[in-house]
Amino acid sequence: MTAVLENTPQLEQASTRPVPIGRLTMIELRKLADTRAGLWLLIVIAFATAATSAIMIGWAPDEEQTFQGFFEFGLLPSAVLLPVLGILSMTGEWSQRTALTTFTLVPARGRVIAAKLIAGVLIAIASTAAALALSAVANLLGAAFGGDGSWSIDGSVIWQGVALQVIFVLMGIGFGALLLNTPLAIVAFFAVPMVWSILGGTIKALKTAAEWIDINTTTTAMSEPAMTSGEWARVAVSAAVWVVVPLALGVWRVLRREVS
């Protein structure tokens, strides 16, 4: 009995020790493929990325079949679909009714949100690396079928590609956290920026504002080498509107929402 009493403070200390952020991040990464929707989304992204290489080899002009050409085109599927994975990572806690378990085991909700954000950034980096590797294979195949086969690639294209993926994944997480409803968040993520693009392109009074706020327009420069300071400024402004604001409001909502 004495031994049990002496060890009790140590047990209490161990039980109240916070879960390391690295372990939480690994858990969140595993969650991305745990659900049927998340797993199939990853599979679709992989097949769609491979399909871009097949399209390039089959129909693109020979001079466009280069390492850089395959890489730039190969980023499109993940840029469109990875944000949906970010949405699912936030809304899944509520739609799958796992929020009660998650926030009971880790009462500090901010740590869970931080782990989700880190997991989103890591999956964005991993998808860019996978696209880079697939582009190398495609370039070899393209050269065998008569393509240019050039291995020249501007370094800025690679890290701008990483930044592009990270921006859209964080944007998806922000919309998911703000709305906490999977269908609504997915529709809003695609529809609201698109509507703004249409309005900015058709209404003359909004044209100047659209050049700075339309994230679909400002991020197109990120697929080109050596962006200018003005282009980066436009990306920063549009990211503040479409990424930072929804993410900040979404985090505030998740921290305050009651779990039932």
Contacts in CASP RR format, 6 or more apart in sequence:
PFRMAT RR
TARGET T0000
AUTHOR 0000-0000-0000
METHOD contacts of the structure
MODEL  1
MTAVLENTPQLEQASTRPVPIGRLTMIELRKLADTRAGLWLLIVIAFATA
ATSAIMIGWAPDEEQTFQGFFEFGLLPSAVLLPVLGILSMTGEWSQRTAL
TTFTLVPARGRVIAAKLIAGVLIAIASTAAALALSAVANLLGAAFGGDGS
WSIDGSVIWQGVALQVIFVLMGIGFGALLLNTPLAIVAFFAVPMVWSILG
GTIKALKTAAEWIDINTTTTAMSEPAMTSGEWARVAVSAAVWVVVPLALG
VWRVLRREVS
18 106 0 8 1.000
18 108 0 8 1.000
18 111 0 8 1.000
19 105 0 8 1.000
19 106 0 8 1.000
19 111 0 8 1.000
21 111 0 8 1.000
21 114 0 8 1.000
21 115 0 8 1.000
21 118 0 8 1.000
22 115 0 8 1.000
22 118 0 8 1.000
24 106 0 8 1.000
24 111 0 8 1.000
24 112 0 8 1.000
24 114 0 8 1.000
24 115 0 8 1.000
25 115 0 8 1.000
25 118 0 8 1.000
25 119 0 8 1.000
25 122 0 8 1.000
27 115 0 8 1.000
28 89 0 8 1.000
28 112 0 8 1.000
28 115 0 8 1.000
28 116 0 8 1.000
28 118 0 8 1.000
28 119 0 8 1.000
28 120 0 8 1.000
29 119 0 8 1.000
29 122 0 8 1.000
29 123 0 8 1.000
31 89 0 8 1.000
32 38 0 8 1.000
32 42 0 8 1.000
32 85 0 8 1.000
32 86 0 8 1.000
32 88 0 8 1.000
32 89 0 8 1.000
32 119 0 8 1.000
32 123 0 8 1.000
33 39 0 8 1.000
33 42 0 8 1.000
35 88 0 8 1.000
35 92 0 8 1.000
35 96 0 8 1.000
37 88 0 8 1.000
38 85 0 8 1.000
38 88 0 8 1.000
41 81 0 8 1.000
41 84 0 8 1.000
41 85 0 8 1.000
41 88 0 8 1.000
42 85 0 8 1.000
44 77 0 8 1.000
44 81 0 8 1.000
45 77 0 8 1.000
45 78 0 8 1.000
45 81 0 8 1.000
45 82 0 8 1.000
45 127 0 8 1.000
46 130 0 8 1.000
48 77 0 8 1.000
48 81 0 8 1.000
49 74 0 8 1.000
49 77 0 8 1.000
49 78 0 8 1.000
49 127 0 8 1.000
49 130 0 8 1.000
49 131 0 8 1.000
49 134 0 8 1.000
50 134 0 8 1.000
51 77 0 8 1.000
52 70 0 8 1.000
52 73 0 8 1.000
52 74 0 8 1.000
52 76 0 8 1.000
52 77 0 8 1.000
53 70 0 8 1.000
53 73 0 8 1.000
53 74 0 8 1.000
53 134 0 8 1.000
53 135 0 8 1.000
53 137 0 8 1.000
53 138 0 8 1.000
53 141 0 8 1.000
55 73 0 8 1.000
56 64 0 8 1.000
56 65 0 8 1.000
56 69 0 8 1.000
56 70 0 8 1.000
56 73 0 8 1.000
56 138 0 8 1.000
56 142 0 8 1.000
57 65 0 8 1.000
57 138 0 8 1.000
57 141 0 8 1.000
57 142 0 8 1.000
57 145 0 8 1.000
58 145 0 8 1.000
62 146 0 8 1.000
62 147 0 8 1.000
62 148 0 8 1.000
63 147 0 8 1.000
63 148 0 8 1.000
64 148 0 8 1.000
65 139 0 8 1.000
65 142 0 8 1.000
65 143 0 8 1.000
65 146 0 8 1.000
65 147 0 8 1.000
65 148 0 8 1.000
65 149 0 8 1.000
66 139 0 8 1.000
66 148 0 8 1.000
66 149 0 8 1.000
66 150 0 8 1.000
66 151 0 8 1.000
66 152 0 8 1.000
66 153 0 8 1.000
67 135 0 8 1.000
67 136 0 8 1.000
67 139 0 8 1.000
67 149 0 8 1.000
67 150 0 8 1.000
67 151 0 8 1.000
67 152 0 8 1.000
67 153 0 8 1.000
68 150 0 8 1.000
68 152 0 8 1.000
68 153 0 8 1.000
68 154 0 8 1.000
68 157 0 8 1.000
69 135 0 8 1.000
70 134 0 8 1.000
70 135 0 8 1.000
70 138 0 8 1.000
70 139 0 8 1.000
71 131 0 8 1.000
71 132 0 8 1.000
71 135 0 8 1.000
71 153 0 8 1.000
71 157 0 8 1.000
71 158 0 8 1.000
72 157 0 8 1.000
72 223 0 8 1.000
74 131 0 8 1.000
74 134 0 8 1.000
74 135 0 8 1.000
75 128 0 8 1.000
75 131 0 8 1.000
75 161 0 8 1.000
75 164 0 8 1.000
75 165 0 8 1.000
75 223 0 8 1.000
78 124 0 8 1.000
78 127 0 8 1.000
78 128 0 8 1.000
78 131 0 8 1.000
78 165 0 8 1.000
79 164 0 8 1.000
79 165 0 8 1.000
79 168 0 8 1.000
82 123 0 8 1.000
82 124 0 8 1.000
82 127 0 8 1.000
82 165 0 8 1.000
82 168 0 8 1.000
82 169 0 8 1.000
83 168 0 8 1.000
83 169 0 8 1.000
83 171 0 8 1.000
83 172 0 8 1.000
83 173 0 8 1.000
83 175 0 8 1.000
83 189 0 8 1.000
84 172 0 8 1.000
84 186 0 8 1.000
84 189 0 8 1.000
85 120 0 8 1.000
85 123 0 8 1.000
85 169 0 8 1.000
86 116 0 8 1.000
86 120 0 8 1.000
86 169 0 8 1.000
86 172 0 8 1.000
86 173 0 8 1.000
86 176 0 8 1.000
87 172 0 8 1.000
87 173 0 8 1.000
87 175 0 8 1.000
87 176 0 8 1.000
87 182 0 8 1.000
87 185 0 8 1.000
87 186 0 8 1.000
87 189 0 8 1.000
88 182 0 8 1.000
89 116 0 8 1.000
89 119 0 8 1.000
89 120 0 8 1.000
89 173 0 8 1.000
90 116 0 8 1.000
90 172 0 8 1.000
90 173 0 8 1.000
90 174 0 8 1.000
90 176 0 8 1.000
90 177 0 8 1.000
90 180 0 8 1.000
90 185 0 8 1.000
90 254 0 8 1.000
91 176 0 8 1.000
91 179 0 8 1.000
91 180 0 8 1.000
91 181 0 8 1.000
91 182 0 8 1.000
91 185 0 8 1.000
92 98 0 8 1.000
92 182 0 8 1.000
93 99 0 8 1.000
93 102 0 8 1.000
94 180 0 8 1.000
94 181 0 8 1.000
95 181 0 8 1.000
95 182 0 8 1.000
99 259 0 8 1.000
100 259 0 8 1.000
100 260 0 8 1.000
102 112 0 8 1.000
103 109 0 8 1.000
103 112 0 8 1.000
103 259 0 8 1.000
106 112 0 8 1.000
109 254 0 8 1.000
109 255 0 8 1.000
110 251 0 8 1.000
110 255 0 8 1.000
113 177 0 8 1.000
113 251 0 8 1.000
113 254 0 8 1.000
113 255 0 8 1.000
116 173 0 8 1.000
117 170 0 8 1.000
117 173 0 8 1.000
120 166 0 8 1.000
120 169 0 8 1.000
120 170 0 8 1.000
120 173 0 8 1.000
121 166 0 8 1.000
121 169 0 8 1.000
121 170 0 8 1.000
123 169 0 8 1.000
124 162 0 8 1.000
124 165 0 8 1.000
124 166 0 8 1.000
124 168 0 8 1.000
124 169 0 8 1.000
125 162 0 8 1.000
125 165 0 8 1.000
125 166 0 8 1.000
127 165 0 8 1.000
128 158 0 8 1.000
128 161 0 8 1.000
128 162 0 8 1.000
128 165 0 8 1.000
132 158 0 8 1.000
139 149 0 8 1.000
139 150 0 8 1.000
139 151 0 8 1.000
142 149 0 8 1.000
143 149 0 8 1.000
154 225 0 8 1.000
154 226 0 8 1.000
155 225 0 8 1.000
156 225 0 8 1.000
156 226 0 8 1.000
156 227 0 8 1.000
157 223 0 8 1.000
157 224 0 8 1.000
157 225 0 8 1.000
160 222 0 8 1.000
160 223 0 8 1.000
160 227 0 8 1.000
161 222 0 8 1.000
161 223 0 8 1.000
163 222 0 8 1.000
164 219 0 8 1.000
164 222 0 8 1.000
164 223 0 8 1.000
167 215 0 8 1.000
167 219 0 8 1.000
167 235 0 8 1.000
167 239 0 8 1.000
167 243 0 8 1.000
168 219 0 8 1.000
170 243 0 8 1.000
170 247 0 8 1.000
171 189 0 8 1.000
171 215 0 8 1.000
171 239 0 8 1.000
171 242 0 8 1.000
171 243 0 8 1.000
171 246 0 8 1.000
171 247 0 8 1.000
172 185 0 8 1.000
172 189 0 8 1.000
173 247 0 8 1.000
174 243 0 8 1.000
174 246 0 8 1.000
174 247 0 8 1.000
174 250 0 8 1.000
175 185 0 8 1.000
175 188 0 8 1.000
175 189 0 8 1.000
175 246 0 8 1.000
176 182 0 8 1.000
176 185 0 8 1.000
176 189 0 8 1.000
176 250 0 8 1.000
177 246 0 8 1.000
177 247 0 8 1.000
177 249 0 8 1.000
177 250 0 8 1.000
177 251 0 8 1.000
177 253 0 8 1.000
177 254 0 8 1.000
178 185 0 8 1.000
178 246 0 8 1.000
178 247 0 8 1.000
178 249 0 8 1.000
178 250 0 8 1.000
178 253 0 8 1.000
179 185 0 8 1.000
179 188 0 8 1.000
180 253 0 8 1.000
180 254 0 8 1.000
180 257 0 8 1.000
193 214 0 8 1.000
193 215 0 8 1.000
193 216 0 8 1.000
193 242 0 8 1.000
194 216 0 8 1.000
196 210 0 8 1.000
196 213 0 8 1.000
196 214 0 8 1.000
197 210 0 8 1.000
197 214 0 8 1.000
197 216 0 8 1.000
197 217 0 8 1.000
199 206 0 8 1.000
199 210 0 8 1.000
200 206 0 8 1.000
200 207 0 8 1.000
200 209 0 8 1.000
200 210 0 8 1.000
200 214 0 8 1.000
201 207 0 8 1.000
201 210 0 8 1.000
210 217 0 8 1.000
211 217 0 8 1.000
211 218 0 8 1.000
211 234 0 8 1.000
212 218 0 8 1.000
212 234 0 8 1.000
212 237 0 8 1.000
212 238 0 8 1.000
213 237 0 8 1.000
213 238 0 8 1.000
213 241 0 8 1.000
214 238 0 8 1.000
215 238 0 8 1.000
215 239 0 8 1.000
215 241 0 8 1.000
215 242 0 8 1.000
215 243 0 8 1.000
217 238 0 8 1.000
218 231 0 8 1.000
218 234 0 8 1.000
218 235 0 8 1.000
218 237 0 8 1.000
218 238 0 8 1.000
219 235 0 8 1.000
219 238 0 8 1.000
221 227 0 8 1.000
221 231 0 8 1.000
221 234 0 8 1.000
221 235 0 8 1.000
222 235 0 8 1.000
227 235 0 8 1.000
END
